[in-house]
Amino acid sequence: MLGTVTAFLAILMVLALRNAAKAVLMPVYAVRDLHRGRYVRGLVLLSCSALAAWTIWTMTHPGRTKAAPVAAVMYTG
């Protein structure tokens, strides 16, 4: 039973790594397709990779936090 679960998890890990490699190589495929004359496919792949990069950037780099107004932190006693 443990061997079956281990084999199943190993297969899932291989599939996940394969998909991650495809995602990382998407800009390379886009440039290759543009070079070969497949302009629509190349531009679609390039825009998808740019959108993915922008999404990852916005998730990992949060924006600036707003400062509290001065009146909210003044002592009123």
Number of C-alpha atoms within 10 A of each C-alpha: 6 7 8 9 10 11 12 11 12 12 12 12 12 11 12 12 12 12 12 12 11 13 15 12 12 19 19 16 17 23 18 14 18 17 11 10 11 13 15 12 15 22 16 12 20 20 15 16 19 14 12 13 12 12 11 11 11 11 10 9 8 8 8 6 6 6 6 8 8 7 8 8 8 8 6 6 3
